[in-house]
Amino acid sequence: MGARGLSGDRLLEQRAGGGLLVIALALIVAITVTDIGIGTSVHLGPLLVIAPTLTASFAGPRLTALVGALAQAALVIISVFHGGLTTTNHVAQLIALAVLSALVVFITYVRERRARELSRVRSVAETAQWILLRPPPRRIGPLRVAWLYLAAEEEAQIGGDLLAVARADHPCTRVLIGDVRGHGLASIGEASVVMGAFREGAHRYASLPELVTAVEDSVCRNLEEVADTAHDVDEHFITAIMVDIPDQGPQAEMLNCGHPPPLLVRGDQVTVLYSRRPAPPLGLCALCIRKDSTDPFTLEPGDMLLLYTDGVIEARSPAGAFYPLAERVAAFPPSNPDALLHHIHRDLLAHTGGRLTDDAAFLIIERTPSRHLHRPHLMSRAGESSP
């Protein structure tokens, strides 16, 4: 989808540039013919500078210089018909047009050079961001995965939200989603600490509380070094949810560290998985609260677990209304993770008018159905905890 959109944008730019070039050349012809036709009473030759100036708005220095040379040639033709090239007025006009055209070409050259430098820097930044985020695989173990990251800061691919999926040594999958306080590029360093500790510990620790404790210890050791304390002197912390999903059996567990509760989608039923004993966010090291209370839930074959960050539910419409995620998910037709993610993405942008004020991330996990297992029907209402 992104490649097609990029190709479409380039095609539109090429068409627009071609149309403007035709206009620039037509202006040269029109001004030349009109100036010769009306005689010496009115001098339209100075207007020829419009052509290279217009060309500079969409083209590079070479094409701009070529159009400037055509404008200069047109002014020479006008001068020949109006008294010759040696008159003071025509010499002044030719010099002025040459200087202005050269100045426009120089500005175009500087602009294009800076654009190339910016493109290289942006490419390096995007590569570094994606290496940090390391997109989850579409399938891992018995699970199907879909995810989406919407960065609020322009020119950024990721910001303060974080998500990761990893396999443990025993047959299970560990899932992380979190949100650094604040958003944008300044919070990437803090997100990197959490994701690095999670990936290192996901296969090392047998229990979910041990993994969360290890991540918390890493955050307490390293957060001060990577946090942007120069521009943000307030307290730094990270809300997060970590989930443990065994390969065998429907039982799973999560540990919520101050994060918005996930949604369990089972057919047309949507259940909000509130934590019975939520832990404080990561990074509040002075509290020294043990994070050892997990919340079990069932993830049957065909069920989908929807995790998200607060940038989703706090997204406002132009009228100021928050996005009702659970209600909207319940209204969508039953589907697979990719289709559900597409519905939510389109609906969220429609709700906000196409612009987000905070980073938003989605992670949808589906346990793939088995032909030998019957999926029971869950009678529950949105807002109740799963048994």
C-alpha positions as CSV (number, residue, x, y, z in Angstrom):
1,M,0.0,0.0,0.0
2,G,2.8,2.4,0.9
3,A,4.7,1.7,-2.4
4,R,1.6,2.3,-4.5
5,G,0.9,5.5,-2.7
6,L,4.5,6.7,-3.2
7,S,4.3,5.9,-6.9
8,G,1.0,7.7,-7.3
9,D,2.4,10.8,-5.6
10,R,5.4,10.8,-7.9
11,L,3.2,10.4,-11.0
12,L,1.1,13.4,-9.9
13,E,4.2,15.4,-9.3
14,Q,5.5,14.6,-12.7
15,R,2.2,15.5,-14.3
16,A,2.0,18.8,-12.4
17,G,5.6,19.6,-13.3
18,G,5.0,18.9,-17.0
19,G,2.0,21.2,-17.0
20,L,3.9,24.0,-15.3
21,L,6.7,23.7,-17.8
22,V,4.3,24.0,-20.7
23,I,2.9,27.2,-19.0
24,A,6.4,28.6,-18.6
25,L,7.2,28.0,-22.3
26,A,3.9,29.4,-23.3
27,L,4.6,32.5,-21.3
28,I,7.8,33.1,-23.2
29,V,6.1,32.7,-26.5
30,A,3.1,34.9,-25.5
31,I,5.2,37.7,-24.0
32,T,7.5,37.7,-27.1
33,V,4.7,37.8,-29.6
34,T,2.8,40.4,-27.7
35,D,5.8,42.7,-27.2
36,I,6.7,42.6,-30.8
37,G,3.1,43.2,-31.9
38,I,2.3,46.2,-29.7
39,G,5.5,48.1,-30.8
40,T,7.8,50.2,-28.6
41,S,5.1,52.0,-26.6
42,V,5.0,49.3,-24.0
43,H,8.0,47.0,-22.9
44,L,6.9,43.5,-21.8
45,G,10.4,42.0,-22.1
46,P,11.2,42.2,-18.3
47,L,8.2,39.9,-17.7
48,L,10.2,37.1,-19.2
49,V,11.8,36.5,-15.8
50,I,8.6,34.9,-14.7
51,A,9.4,31.8,-16.8
52,P,12.6,30.7,-15.0
53,T,11.1,31.7,-11.7
54,L,8.1,29.5,-12.3
55,T,10.3,26.6,-13.5
56,A,12.4,26.8,-10.3
57,S,9.3,26.0,-8.3
58,F,9.1,22.4,-9.6
59,A,12.4,21.7,-11.5
60,G,16.1,21.5,-10.8
61,P,18.9,24.0,-11.7
62,R,19.5,22.5,-15.2
63,L,16.0,22.8,-16.5
64,T,15.7,26.2,-14.8
65,A,18.9,27.4,-16.6
66,L,17.5,26.1,-19.9
67,V,14.3,28.0,-19.5
68,G,16.3,31.1,-18.4
69,A,18.4,30.8,-21.6
70,L,15.2,30.6,-23.7
71,A,13.8,33.7,-22.0
72,Q,17.1,35.4,-22.7
73,A,16.9,34.4,-26.4
74,A,13.3,35.7,-26.6
75,L,14.5,39.0,-25.2
76,V,17.2,39.2,-27.8
77,I,14.5,38.7,-30.5
78,I,12.4,41.4,-29.0
79,S,15.4,43.8,-29.0
80,V,16.2,43.1,-32.7
81,F,12.6,44.1,-33.6
82,H,12.7,47.2,-31.4
83,G,15.8,49.1,-32.4
84,G,18.6,46.6,-32.1
85,L,20.7,45.2,-29.3
86,T,22.9,48.2,-28.8
87,T,20.3,50.5,-27.3
88,T,20.8,51.3,-23.6
89,N,17.4,50.1,-22.6
90,H,17.8,46.7,-24.3
91,V,21.3,46.2,-22.9
92,A,20.0,47.0,-19.4
93,Q,17.1,44.6,-19.8
94,L,19.4,41.8,-21.1
95,I,21.8,42.2,-18.2
96,A,19.0,42.3,-15.6
97,L,17.3,39.2,-17.0
98,A,20.7,37.3,-17.1
99,V,21.4,38.3,-13.5
100,L,18.0,37.4,-12.2
101,S,18.0,34.1,-14.1
102,A,21.4,33.2,-12.7
103,L,20.2,34.1,-9.2
104,V,17.1,31.8,-9.6
105,V,19.3,29.0,-10.9
106,F,21.7,29.4,-7.9
107,I,18.8,29.3,-5.4
108,T,17.4,26.2,-7.1
109,Y,20.9,24.5,-6.8
110,V,21.2,25.3,-3.1
111,R,17.6,24.1,-2.5
112,E,18.2,20.8,-4.4
113,R,21.5,20.2,-2.5
114,R,19.8,20.7,0.9
115,A,17.0,18.5,-0.2
116,R,19.4,15.7,-1.0
117,E,21.2,16.1,2.3
118,L,17.8,16.0,4.1
119,S,16.8,12.9,2.2
120,R,20.0,11.1,3.3
121,V,19.6,12.1,6.9
122,R,15.9,11.1,6.9
123,S,16.9,7.7,5.3
124,V,19.4,7.0,8.1
125,A,17.0,8.1,10.8
126,E,14.2,5.9,9.4
127,T,16.6,2.9,9.2
128,A,17.7,3.5,12.8
129,Q,14.1,3.8,14.0
130,W,13.0,0.6,12.3
131,I,16.0,-1.3,13.6
132,L,15.0,-0.2,17.1
133,L,11.3,-1.2,16.6
134,R,12.2,-4.4,14.8
135,P,8.7,-5.2,13.4
136,P,7.1,-8.4,14.8
137,P,6.7,-11.3,12.4
138,R,3.3,-12.0,10.9
139,R,3.3,-15.5,12.4
140,I,5.1,-16.7,15.6
141,G,4.4,-20.1,17.0
142,P,0.7,-20.8,16.9
143,L,-0.1,-17.1,16.7
144,R,-0.9,-14.7,13.9
145,V,0.3,-11.1,14.4
146,A,-0.8,-7.8,12.9
147,W,0.4,-4.4,14.1
148,L,0.3,-0.7,13.2
149,Y,2.3,2.3,14.4
150,L,1.1,5.8,13.9
151,A,3.7,8.5,14.9
152,A,2.2,11.9,15.8
153,E,5.5,13.8,15.0
154,E,6.0,14.6,11.4
155,E,8.9,12.9,9.6
156,A,9.1,10.3,12.3
157,Q,8.3,6.6,11.8
158,I,8.2,5.8,15.5
159,G,8.1,7.7,18.7
160,G,7.4,6.9,22.3
161,D,5.2,3.9,21.9
162,L,6.8,0.5,21.8
163,L,5.8,-3.1,20.9
164,A,7.6,-6.4,20.6
165,V,7.0,-10.1,20.3
166,A,9.5,-12.7,21.3
167,R,9.7,-16.5,21.8
168,A,10.7,-18.0,25.1
169,D,12.9,-21.1,25.6
170,H,9.9,-23.0,26.9
171,P,7.1,-23.2,24.2
172,C,5.4,-19.8,24.7
173,T,5.3,-16.4,23.2
174,R,6.0,-13.2,25.1
175,V,4.3,-10.0,24.0
176,L,5.1,-6.4,25.0
177,I,3.3,-3.1,24.4
178,G,4.1,0.1,26.1
179,D,4.1,3.9,26.1
180,V,6.8,6.3,27.2
181,R,5.5,9.4,28.9
182,G,5.5,12.1,26.2
183,H,5.8,11.4,22.5
184,G,7.9,11.9,19.4
185,L,11.6,11.4,18.7
186,A,12.8,12.6,22.2
187,S,11.2,9.4,23.8
188,I,12.9,6.9,21.5
189,G,15.9,6.4,23.9
190,E,13.6,5.4,26.7
191,A,11.7,3.0,24.5
192,S,14.9,1.4,23.4
193,V,15.9,0.6,27.0
194,V,12.6,-1.2,27.6
195,M,12.6,-3.2,24.3
196,G,16.2,-4.2,24.7
197,A,15.6,-5.5,28.2
198,F,12.5,-7.3,27.1
199,R,14.1,-9.0,24.1
200,E,17.1,-10.1,26.3
201,G,14.9,-11.4,29.1
202,A,12.0,-13.0,27.1
203,H,13.8,-16.3,26.5
204,R,15.8,-16.2,29.8
205,Y,13.2,-16.0,32.5
206,A,10.7,-18.8,33.1
207,S,7.9,-16.7,34.6
208,L,6.3,-13.4,33.6
209,P,6.9,-11.7,36.9
210,E,10.6,-12.5,36.7
211,L,10.7,-11.0,33.2
212,V,8.9,-7.8,34.3
213,T,11.2,-7.4,37.3
214,A,14.2,-7.8,35.0
215,V,12.9,-5.1,32.6
216,E,12.1,-2.8,35.6
217,D,15.7,-3.3,36.9
218,S,17.1,-2.4,33.5
219,V,14.9,0.7,33.2
220,C,16.0,1.9,36.7
221,R,19.6,1.5,35.8
222,N,19.6,3.1,32.4
223,L,16.6,5.4,32.2
224,E,18.4,8.5,33.5
225,E,21.1,8.2,30.9
226,V,18.8,8.1,27.9
227,A,15.9,10.3,29.1
228,D,15.7,13.8,27.7
229,T,16.0,15.6,31.0
230,A,17.4,18.8,29.5
231,H,14.1,19.6,27.8
232,D,11.8,17.6,30.0
233,V,12.6,17.7,33.7
234,D,9.4,16.0,34.8
235,E,9.3,12.4,36.0
236,H,10.0,9.8,33.4
237,F,8.1,6.4,33.3
238,I,6.7,3.9,30.9
239,T,3.4,2.2,31.1
240,A,3.4,-1.3,29.7
241,I,1.7,-4.7,29.4
242,M,3.5,-8.0,29.1
243,V,1.7,-11.1,28.0
244,D,2.7,-14.8,28.2
245,I,0.9,-17.0,25.7
246,P,1.8,-20.8,25.9
247,D,1.7,-22.8,22.7
248,Q,-0.5,-25.5,24.3
249,G,-3.8,-24.8,26.0
250,P,-6.0,-21.7,26.1
251,Q,-4.6,-20.3,29.3
252,A,-2.5,-17.1,29.1
253,E,-1.6,-14.4,31.5
254,M,-0.7,-10.8,31.5
255,L,0.9,-8.3,33.9
256,N,-0.3,-4.7,33.5
257,C,2.0,-1.9,34.6
258,G,-0.4,1.1,34.5
259,H,-1.3,0.6,30.8
260,P,-4.8,0.7,29.2
261,P,-6.4,-2.7,29.4
262,P,-6.4,-4.9,26.2
263,L,-9.5,-6.2,24.4
264,L,-10.3,-9.8,23.9
265,V,-12.3,-10.3,20.7
266,R,-14.2,-13.6,20.5
267,G,-16.6,-13.7,17.5
268,D,-18.9,-10.7,18.0
269,Q,-18.1,-10.4,21.7
270,V,-15.6,-7.9,23.0
271,T,-14.2,-8.2,26.5
272,V,-12.1,-5.6,28.2
273,L,-9.4,-7.4,30.2
274,Y,-9.1,-5.2,33.3
275,S,-6.3,-6.1,35.7
276,R,-7.4,-7.1,39.1
277,R,-4.1,-6.1,40.6
278,P,-2.4,-3.5,38.3
279,A,1.2,-2.7,39.0
280,P,2.7,0.9,38.7
281,P,4.4,1.9,35.5
282,L,8.0,1.0,34.8
283,G,10.6,3.5,35.9
284,L,9.1,4.6,39.2
285,C,12.1,3.1,40.9
286,A,11.6,4.9,44.2
287,L,8.4,3.0,44.9
288,C,10.1,-0.3,45.0
289,I,6.8,-2.2,44.4
290,R,7.2,-5.9,43.4
291,K,5.5,-6.7,40.1
292,D,4.5,-10.3,40.8
293,S,0.7,-10.4,40.4
294,T,-0.4,-11.7,37.0
295,D,-3.9,-11.8,35.6
296,P,-4.9,-15.0,33.8
297,F,-7.3,-15.1,30.9
298,T,-8.2,-17.6,28.2
299,L,-7.2,-17.2,24.5
300,E,-9.1,-19.9,22.6
301,P,-8.3,-20.8,19.0
302,G,-9.7,-18.1,16.8
303,D,-9.7,-15.4,19.6
304,M,-7.9,-12.1,19.0
305,L,-6.1,-10.1,21.7
306,L,-6.0,-6.4,20.8
307,L,-3.4,-4.4,22.6
308,Y,-3.0,-0.6,22.1
309,T,-1.6,2.6,23.6
310,D,-3.4,5.5,25.1
311,G,-2.9,7.6,21.9
312,V,-5.8,5.5,20.5
313,I,-8.4,5.9,23.2
314,E,-7.4,9.5,23.9
315,A,-7.7,10.5,20.2
316,R,-10.3,13.3,19.9
317,S,-12.7,14.2,17.2
318,P,-13.0,17.8,16.1
319,A,-15.8,18.1,18.6
320,G,-13.6,16.9,21.4
321,A,-15.0,13.3,21.8
322,F,-12.6,10.5,22.7
323,Y,-12.4,7.5,20.4
324,P,-14.6,4.7,21.7
325,L,-12.3,1.8,20.8
326,A,-14.2,-1.1,22.4
327,E,-17.6,0.0,21.0
328,R,-16.1,0.4,17.5
329,V,-14.4,-3.0,17.6
330,A,-17.7,-4.6,18.6
331,A,-19.4,-2.9,15.7
332,F,-17.0,-4.3,13.1
333,P,-17.8,-7.6,11.4
334,P,-15.9,-10.7,12.5
335,S,-12.6,-10.8,10.6
336,N,-8.9,-11.7,10.8
337,P,-6.2,-9.5,12.5
338,D,-5.2,-7.7,9.3
339,A,-8.8,-6.8,8.4
340,L,-9.6,-5.7,11.9
341,L,-6.5,-3.5,12.0
342,H,-7.6,-2.0,8.7
343,H,-11.1,-1.2,10.0
344,I,-9.7,0.4,13.2
345,H,-7.1,2.5,11.3
346,R,-9.6,3.9,8.8
347,D,-12.2,4.5,11.5
348,L,-9.7,6.2,13.9
349,L,-8.5,8.6,11.2
350,A,-12.1,9.4,10.2
351,H,-12.8,10.1,13.9
352,T,-9.9,12.5,14.3
353,G,-10.1,14.2,10.9
354,G,-6.9,12.5,9.7
355,R,-4.5,13.9,12.3
356,L,-3.3,12.5,15.6
357,T,-1.9,14.5,18.5
358,D,-0.1,11.6,20.2
359,D,1.6,8.4,19.0
360,A,-0.7,5.4,18.6
361,A,0.2,1.7,18.3
362,F,-1.9,-1.4,17.8
363,L,-0.9,-5.0,18.2
364,I,-3.3,-7.8,17.4
365,I,-2.6,-11.4,18.4
366,E,-4.8,-14.3,17.1
367,R,-4.4,-17.9,18.2
368,T,-4.8,-19.8,15.0
369,P,-7.8,-22.3,15.0
370,S,-7.3,-26.0,15.2
371,R,-9.5,-28.5,13.3
372,H,-9.5,-30.7,16.4
373,L,-10.6,-28.1,18.9
374,H,-14.1,-26.7,19.3
375,R,-14.3,-23.0,20.1
376,P,-16.9,-22.4,22.9
377,H,-19.1,-19.4,22.8
378,L,-18.3,-16.7,25.4
379,M,-21.2,-14.8,26.8
380,S,-19.8,-11.6,28.1
381,R,-20.2,-7.8,27.9
382,A,-17.6,-5.2,27.0
383,G,-16.1,-3.9,30.2
384,E,-16.1,-7.3,32.1
385,S,-12.9,-9.2,32.8
386,S,-12.4,-12.5,31.0
387,P,-12.6,-15.6,33.3
